[in-house]
Amino acid sequence: MKKIAPCAIGILSSLSFPAASIAQERQLSLPAQVVLGSEAQEDDTRLPLARSTLSADELETSNLGANLSESLQRVPGLVAVNRQNYAQDLQISSRGFGARAAFGVRGVRLVQDGIPLTMPDGQGQPALFDLDSMQRIEVLRGPLTTLYGNASGGIIQGFTGEGSFYPTLESRSAFGPDGLRRSRLRYGGQHGDLNINANVARLDTDGYRDHSKTQRDTANLRLGWDIDDASSLTLLINSLDQPETEDPLGLTAQQVREDRRQSVAGSQTFNTRKTVRHNQAGLNYTRRLSNDDQVTAMVYGGERYVQQYLAFPGGGQFSGGGVIELDRNFGGGELGWQRNTEAFGLPVELAAGVTYDYQGEQRQGFVNETGRKGAQQRDEFNAVDSQDAYLISTWQLDPRWTLTAGVRHSRVEFDSDDDYLIDGQDDSGSVRYSQTNPALGLSYQWTPAVSLYAALGQGFETPTFQELAYQPQGSGLNFDLTPSKSRNAEIGMKYRQDQTRIDLALFESRVEDEIVAGEEQQLTGRGTFANAGRSTRRGIELAVEQGFDHGISAYLAYTLLDARFDEYQRADGSDLSGRTLPGVPRHSLFAELSWQPPGTGFITALEAQSLSQRYATDDNTAEAASGYAVFNWRAAYTHAVGNWEVEPFARIDNLGDREYIGSLIVNGAGARYYEPAPDRQWLVGVGLQYQWR
């Protein structure tokens, strides 16, 4: 029996698409590797893809600071909701990719400081983002994101900021209803050639719904060392400890009408809960050579332990247990190279690299004896490794035209070693997927303020190990499930003038072998997954930002998305062609009007959020989650006295006390699809900072 998965060392896959710079010494900007601590570049008009950047102020202003969904609602094309269930993390989808995820994030790649928070099988955990030290978050959409590899229907990447030049100690506490409280302590400073940025935080809440109590502790450290003028070394360490998080489960439509704050009876009977412990570290080395080449080497590794109690015993012959324990080791790395040169008399920027990522997981299952771990039902070791190679070039065809072209080859292998042989069956097996994805983008600087672009790209998404976990009949992994493949196209316009920013994108994605919920296994009641025929996503994204005099500014993000199955015939013979993809709203909107009187330290804003109706099932027959619009208000005041700075803040969400469904468990078992959002909620807090000068 394998006990420990080797922590692979290789190469980290993390292409980024930094903004173009028209400075003489660096005319082009290529989708090259993320360099830890790299500065954001403002001019992105030559980028042939949609990019939204969230600054540190937008991530933290008058928010709890614990959930990525608090700020991602500002991004067009994304649906990011807090499920009010910390046992299952947030729900995030990009242009419809990832909407099927019952827990965690699928179809959207998560990256922090170049270290993937998405595992090689395509499943990611947004709770791992260190929001307390984040300098900015970039959200990428469009065909060129497929150059990130497996499951890159969208990219969310965070950049940890450096500590301030002067040593700074800061604390921040926030309080809300239902026992909600969050506190953090952060230190940053420059000490010679060493830069330090570290924080610890704790979140406690009894939860909006019954049986949803949570405690989450996080700790993060960034050490940056400027070795000399040409090289640097950065170390990042992240830790999360979330013990015994209660899981209230989804509700049926009738249960929502009866009591929207209740938990399912089975959650009490089987004491449904989840424990997560996650630790990881990454090391990045960059060096610029004398010929202006730049090389980057990065390695990372970590461990993750999960124990989850489900709402059934799981004692059947092929059930696999109602208590799941996952003990995972993971690691990887990247070796990258980048050069600015000329070809055929044209300025060219080239980037190439090879990557390796690995996860190995001991999976065990036990009977859930009304909240206690019983007899063993499953014991296997599952491993995934991926190897990628990429080449990307950006050509400055003339002062107005820029061409970006790239290709990435990915190989992903799943291997399962069955150690539970009491049932007389050896369900070991393996499957290998490989894919070569090209992408091409062309941008045109029509005027100094307006740029136009078009892009094409091909992507793919393998099943995750959780989706492979059960066959429709019998035991063992479902290796008949195949990756989905997408062909993506986009045209767009970007306008930058004084206090005005406008981004407009029209896109279409055609997907073959869409991974969907399959038939329920009769012997176990477990959900399985299958491949649908074809689906299409097409839509429009619009983001408008306008500044006015006297510190007034306005922002609008709107998405129109038509996502439906073109060909989909289920195993029972029903034809779902033409049905709308579940969990995907046709319309989504975020708007904000803010006022920050110059020189006062005061800021206040009114926010509006709206989603149209969303279907809960593939066949669109279950009661849909109705559309809604809610309004929020926030305010903060920053005051400095000497070396001290104090910032009280407050916010009220759902000012109109609207009752609505916040998130959906797509195709959930027992028709328990609905997760209600809270009624009117308040949050107050204060930040305190001292700086040694």
KOLBAMAR-837343 format. One record per residue (C-alpha): residue in one letter; x negated, y negated, z negated. Coordinates in pm, whole numbers, plus 32768, in hexadecimal, padded with zeros to 4 digits. Each point is the difference from the previous one (the first is absolute). Layout:
KOLBAMAR-837343
AXYZ;...
//
This chain:
KOLBAMAR-837343
M800080008000;K7F7D7EA88057;K7FFA7F1D7ED4;I7F6B7EB9807D;A800B7F5E8155;P7EB57F70806F;C7FFD7E868003;A7FA37FBE8165;I7F067EF58059;G80087F6F815A;I80947ED38096;L811A7F237FA6;S81017FB48109;S80637E987FE1;L800C7F318139;S80727E9E7FC8;F80687EF580EF;P7F697EBD7F7C;A805E7EBC80A4;A7F417F7E8129;S7EFB7EF87FCC;I7FA27F118115;A7EC37F8D7F5A;Q7ED9800780EC;E7F4181077F3C;R813080EA7FF0;Q80F07FC8811F;L80BD81467FE0;S809D80C47EE9;L80228175801F;P80DA80F97F44;A7ECE80787F42;Q7FCC809A7EAC;V80777F487ECD;V7EDC7F6F7F3D;L80487FE67E8D;G802E7E987F8F;S80057F7B8165;E809D7EAA8025;A81507FD280A8;Q7FEB7F4E814D;E81147F0C804F;D800A8004817D;D80B581388074;T808D7F788146;R7F2280E780D2;L8075813A7F4B;P80E080D980E0;L80D4807E7EE0;A80EA7F847EEF;R7F507FAA7EBB;S808B7F6C7EBF;T7F1A7F8C7EE9;L80727FDD7E96;S7F1E7F267F2A;A7FB7802E7E8E;D80FE7EED7FAE;E811280B280C3;L7FAB81487F56;E80127F797E9E;T80D57EC67FEC;S810880327EF1;N800A8178803E;L7FD5812A7F1C;G7EC4805280C4;A803281797FEB;N80AD805C8147;L7F927FC88166;S816C7FD88066;E80127EB27F4A;S7F3A7F5B8118;L802580E8812D;Q81697F918026;R7F6D7EC980A7;V7F7580CA8123;P80D1802B813E;G801B8164807B;L7FD980927EA3;V810480847F0F;A7F6980147EA3;V80E380467ED7;N7FD3804C7E91;R80C381407FBF;Q80227FB87E89;N7F5B81537FDA;Y7E8B7FFB7FB4;A7FF5817C8016;Q802D7FE4817B;D7F417EBB8049;L80707EF880FB;Q80AF8037814C;I7F507F5E812A;S803F801F8175;S7F737F41812B;R80D87FDB8136;G80B981397F8C;F7EC680D27FCC;G800280987EA3;A81737FCF7FB9;R803381777FCA;A7F1380127ED2;A80AE807F7EC5;F7ED17F9D7F2D;G7EB87F528043;V7FBF7F678157;R7FE980B4814E;G7FC57F75815B;V7F597EC47F79;R7E8E80027FA6;L7F8F7F5E7EBA;V7E9B7F817FD6;Q7F547F387EED;D7EA47F738039;G7FCB80FF8112;I805581287F1F;P813480BA8081;L811E801F7F09;T80A480E28102;M7F8481667FF4;P7F9180BB813C;D815780A48022;G80A37EA8801D;Q809F7FD07EA8;G7FAA7EC87F36;Q80447F6E7EA8;P80387E847FF2;A7FE67FFE7E81;L7E8780238030;F7FDA7E9D8087;D7F4A7F1E7F0B;L80E57ED1801A;D7F607F527ED4;S7EB97FBB80B9;M80827FEC8161;Q7F7C7EE380D6;R80EE8049811C;I80CC811080A9;E801280268178;V811F80B680A8;L7FC380708166;R8105807680F7;G7FEA8054816E;P7F5B80F580F1;L7E997FB67F94;T804880847EA1;T7FF9815E8095;L7E847FDC8002;Y800F803F7E89;G804E816E8043;N810880E77F71;A814B7F6C7F86;S7FB77E968056;G81557F7A8061;G7F937ECC7F3C;I7ED57F9D7F2B;I80037F617EA6;Q7EA27FA97F8C;G7F987F457EC8;F7EC07F407FBC;T7F817FD97E9B;G7F797EA57FBB;E7EAE7FB17F6B;G7FED7F817E9D;S7FE97E857FDF;F7EAB7F5B7FF4;Y802E7F9B7E94;P8051811A7F0C;T817B80037FD2;L80DF80C07F0E;E817380078046;S813080A17F64;R81618012808C;S813E80877F5F;A816080208089;F8146806D7F5B;G815580628085;P813E80C47FAB;D800E81767FB0;G7EBF7FF27F3A;L7F357F88812B;R7EA97F787FA7;R7EB67FF180B5;S7EB37F7C7F84;R7EAF7FE880A5;L7EA37F8B7FA6;R7F0C7F9D8112;Y7E947F928003;G7F337F7F8125;G7EB77F4F802D;Q7EB97FDF80BD;H7ECB80777F46;G7ECF7FCA80DA;D802480DD8134;L811480CD7F5B;N81707FA4801B;I80FA809D7F0E;N817A80128019;A80B180E77F09;N815E80257F6E;V80DA80E07F2C;A817D7FFB7FF5;R812680B07F5F;L816A80138075;D811980747F18;T81738013804D;D813280C37F8F;G80807FDC8164;Y81377F6B8099;R809F81588016;D801F810A7EF4;H7EE180F87FE3;S7F017F2380B3;K7F0D7F9F7EED;T7E9F7FB68080;Q7EA77FAF7F80;R7EEA7FBB80F9;D7E967FA37FB0;T7F0E7F8A810B;A7E927F9D7FFD;N7F2F7F7B8120;L7E967F93802E;R7F4D7F5B8123;L7E877FCB7FF6;G7F5E7F498125;W7E877FEB8024;D7F577F1F80FF;I7EC480CA8038;D7F677EFE80EE;D80707F128112;A804F811F80ED;S809681127F25;S80FA80347EE9;L8085811C7F2A;T815C80107F66;L808A80F67F01;L817480287FBB;I809D80D37EEC;N817880297FD3;S80C880BF7EFD;L8175803E7FC5;D80A080BA7EDF;Q817B802D8005;P807281087F05;E815C809C7FE4;T80B37F0980E5;E817380517FF3;D80B58040814A;P81757FA2800A;L802C80958161;G80E97F7A810B;L81787FD97FD7;T8128806680D5;A80E87EF08081;Q8103805F7EF9;Q7F007FF37EE8;V7F987EA3806F;R81697F8D7FE6;E8028809D7EA8;D7EC07F7D7F62;R7EE47F7980D3;R7F0B800D7EDB;Q8032816F7FAF;S7F0E81198047;V806381508092;A806A81047EFE;G7EEF80EB807F;S7EF87EFD7FA8;Q805E80297E92;T802C817B800E;F7EAC803B80A2;N7F597EC57F76;T7F8C7F908158;R7EBA7F417FE2;K7EAD7FCC809F;T7E9D7FD47F80;V7EF27F6A80DE;R7E8D7FD07FB8;H7F2C7F6F8118;N7E917F978000;Q7F2A7F9F8128;A7EBF7F49805A;G7F717F778143;L7EAC7F7A8068;N7FC47F228130;Y7EB07F9B8092;T7FDF7F098120;R7ECA7F8080AD;R7FCD7F118121;L7ED3806080D0;S7F097F1480A6;N80A6802C8157;D81507F957F6A;D808281647FF1;Q80C080517EC4;V801381587F61;T80E9806B7EEB;A7FFB81397F2D;M811480517F0C;V805881267F21;Y811F80337F0D;G808E81137F29;G80F780417EED;E80F280E57F50;R817980007FD3;Y80D980D17F19;V817C8011801D;Q80F980C27F2F;Q816E7FDF805F;Y813880977F63;L811780288101;A8177801B7FC7;F802581798026;P7F62813D7F6F;G7F4F8070813E;G7FF9816E7F9C;G80718098814A;Q7F2A80ED80CC;F7F867EF680F5;S80457ECC7F2C;G7EA07F9E7F94;G80757F817EAD;G80AF7ED37F68;V7EBE7F817F62;I7EF17F9B80F6;E7E937FC97FA2;L7F0B7F7080FD;D7E8E7FE07FB0;R7F527F47811C;N7E9E7F988055;F7FC67F20812B;G7EEA7F4280A7;G7F6D7F858144;G7F467EE880A6;E7F9C7F4E813D;L7ECC7FA180C2;G80417ED480DE;W7F3F7F2780F4;Q80557EB1809B;R7F4D7F278103;N80347EB580B2;T7F6E8011815D;E80457FBC8172;A807380E2811A;F802D7F93816B;G7FB27EA27F89;L81257FFD7F0A;P7FEF7FEA7E83;V805881537F6B;E8025807D7E9E;L7FDE81777FCE;A805380D97ED4;A7FDB81757FD5;G801280EF7EDD;V803E815D7F81;T80D680567ED4;Y804781237F1B;D811480207EFB;Y805D81267F23;Q80FF80667EFD;G800D814B7F49;E8120804E7F19;Q804F811E7F14;R817B801D8008;Q80B780C87EF7;G8172802A7FBE;F80B880707EC5;V816780397F96;N80A07ECE7F60;E809E80887EC3;T80D57ECF7FA7;G7ED67F187FEF;R7EF380FC7F9E;K7F0480B080DF;G8054816F802D;A7F84812480D3;Q7F1E7FC28129;Q80A180048159;R7EF27F7780E7;D7E847FEB800C;E7F437F8B8133;F7EE07F23806B;N804E7F0D811A;A7EF57F3B80B7;V80097EF88111;D7ED57F6D80AE;S7FF27F09811C;Q7EE47F9780E2;D801D7ECE80DD;A7F2A7F4580F9;Y80557EAB8090;L7F7B7F0780FD;I808E7EA2802A;S7F997EDB80D8;T80777E9B8023;W7FAA7F43813E;Q80117E858026;L806F8001816D;D7FFF7E84800B;P80467EE97F02;R817380588003;W80158178803D;T7F9181097F05;L801981778038;T7FF480FD7EE3;A7FEA81728050;G7FC281297F1C;V801F81757FDA;R800680E07ECF;H7FEA81797FF4;S808E80A87EC9;R7FF181667F8C;V80CF80677ECF;E7FF881607F71;F80EC808E7EF7;D7F9A813A7F45;S80C380BC7EF3;D7F7381177F26;D811980BE7F4F;D7F9780857EAA;Y816080627F8D;L801281698076;I80F6808A7F00;D81137FEB8105;G7F3580E880E2;Q7FD07EF9810F;D7ECA7F418064;D80787EB3808B;S7EA57F7B804E;G7FD47F52814C;S7F717ED880B8;V80587F15811B;R7F357EFF80BD;Y807A7EC680AE;S7F337F2180E6;Q80577EC680BB;T7F527EF480CE;N80A77EAC7FEA;P7FAB7EDF80E9;A80707E977FCA;L7FE37EC880D5;G804F7E957FB7;L7FE77EBF80CC;S80227E9E7F74;Y801B7EB480B7;Q7FC17EAB7F61;W810A7F4180BD;T7FC67EB87F47;P7F2F7FA97ECB;A813B803F7F33;V80A4812280B9;S7F7D815B8050;L80AD812380A9;Y7FA7816F7FEA;A8065815C806F;A7F9181547F82;L803081748040;G7F9A81227F22;Q803B816D7FB1;G801B808C7E9E;F8050813D7F44;E807080717EA7;T7FC281587F6C;P80E880997EFF;T7F907FCE7E99;F7FBC812E7F23;Q81467FB57F49;E80BD801A814A;L7F4E81458055;A804680927EA7;Y813880D28053;Q807480CD8127;P8170800F8064;Q7FF281757FB3;G7F0D80C07F22;S7ECC7F817F48;G7EBF7F548062;L7FB97EBE80B9;N80CA7F93812D;F7EEB7FFD8106;D81037FEE811A;L80267E8D7FAC;T7F3B7F3180FC;P7F827E958001;S80D47EED8094;K7F6A7F2D8117;S80517E98804E;R7FCD7F198128;N80097E947F9A;A801C7EB780BA;E80117E987F8B;I7FFD7E9F808A;G7FE57ED07F23;M7FC77E8E7FD2;K7F467F3F7EF1;Y801D7E8B7FC1;R7F197F3E7F18;Q80247E867FE7;D7FC47F257ECF;Q80FA80797EF8;T80B980EE80E8;R7FC281758036;I80DD80DB80D8;D7FD28172804F;L80E680B580F1;A7FDF816C806B;L80D480E580D9;F7FAD81707FD9;E8065815F8064;S7F8E81557F82;R80678149809B;V7FC6812E7F20;E7FFC816F8060;D802E81167F00;E80767F107EF2;I7FD880AB7EAC;V815880157F5C;A80B380BA7EEC;G804481688065;E80F880FB7F81;E801080467E8C;Q7F68814D7FA1;Q812280D67F88;L7F3C80C97EFF;T7F5A7ED97F56;G80D07ECB804C;R7EBD7F518062;G7FFF7F0F8123;T7F298057812B;F7F8C7F318129;A801B802A8178;N7FB17F488143;A810B7F3C80B5;G7FEA7FCA8177;R7FC97E8D8040;S804B7EB17F5E;T7FD37E938059;R7FBD7ECB7F30;R801C7EAC80A4;G80277EAA7F6B;I7F977E9B7FC1;E7F357F677EE5;L7FFC7E8D7FB4;A7F3F7F447EF4;V80127E847FDF;E7F437F2E7F02;Q802E7E887FEE;G7F667F027F17;F80A07EAF7FB6;D7F9E7EC87F43;H800C7FE87E84;G7F95816B7FCD;I8136809F809D;S7FD6813880D6;A80E68100809F;Y7FCA81658074;L80D780F780C3;A7FBF816B8061;Y810580B780CF;T8005815980A3;L80F6809880F4;L7FC181778020;D80C280FE80CB;A7F7E815A7F9C;R80B881368075;F7FDC816A806B;D7FFD802F817A;E7FFE817D7FF4;Y804180C07EBF;Q80AE814F7FEA;R7FFC80A27EA9;A7FDA81717FB1;D8177801A7FB9;G80497F908164;S80777E9E7FB1;D7F887EF480F0;L7F8E7EBD7F57;S7F867F518139;G80507E8E7FF1;R80197FF37E83;T7F497EEF7F41;L7EC7805F7F3C;P806480127E8F;G7F707F0A7F07;V7FB97EFC810F;P80C67EB87FF9;R80517F5A814B;H7FCC7EA57F6C;S7F167F8F7EEB;L7FB37EA07F8E;F7F317F477EFE;A800C7E867FD9;E7F627F107F08;L80127E8E7FB9;S7EF37F877F0F;W7F9C7EB57F64;Q7EAA7FB47F6C;P7FE27E8C7FAD;P7E987F99804E;G7F227FDB7ECF;T80FF80817F03;G7FAB81727FD4;F817380508020;I809D80E58106;T81608082802D;A80A880C78115;L81498095806B;E7FEE815080B5;A810080BE80D1;Q7FEA81748055;S80EE80BF80E1;L801E815B809B;S8118808180E0;Q80A181537FC3;R7F28813A7FFB;Y806B81658044;A7FA9810B7F01;T7FF3813380E3;D7F8F805F815D;D8167803E8070;N80717EA97F7D;T8138809E7F63;A7FB77FBF7E8E;E80717EB77F6C;A7F087EF58073;A7F557F0E7F14;S80B27EB78045;G7F427ECE806F;Y7FB67EF57F00;A7F687EA87FC7;V7F707F937EB2;F7F5C7EC07F86;N7EE07FD57F0D;W7F667ED47F50;R7EA47FD27F6F;A7F317EED7F62;A7EA67FD87F68;Y7F2E7EEA7F6A;T7E847FFB7FEA;H7F577F197F07;A7E897FE17FBC;V7F607F787EC3;G7E86800D7FFC;N7F9081628048;W815D80877FB9;E811C803280F4;V816280697FA6;E8114806B80F1;P8161804A7F84;F80EA80928107;A816380808027;R80DC809E8109;I81648078802A;D804F810E80FE;N8159803D8094;L808E7EB27F94;G815C805F8077;D800581457F34;R803F80C9813D;E8033817A7FEA;Y7F4D80B3811B;I7F3381348059;G7E907FAC7FF4;S7F70813F8099;L8070814480A0;I7F8081647FD7;V80268062816B;N80AD81538028;G7FEA80327E86;A807281487F63;G816180157F75;A80697EBC80B1;R7F3A7F3F7EF9;Y7F887EFA80F7;Y802C7EBB7F42;E7F1C7F3C7F16;P80B37EC77F80;A7F4B7EB47FE2;P80187F3B7EB9;D80FD7EF07FBF;R7F887EA37F9F;Q7EA3801C7F65;W7F187F0A7F56;L7E897FF57FCD;V7F307F127F2D;G7E8D7FFD7FC3;V7EC57F3B7FC5;G7E9D800B8081;L7ED97F7F7F36;Q7EA17FCD8088;Y7EB27F917F72;Q7ECC7FB280D1;W7E9A7FDD7F86;R7F647EDE80BD;
//
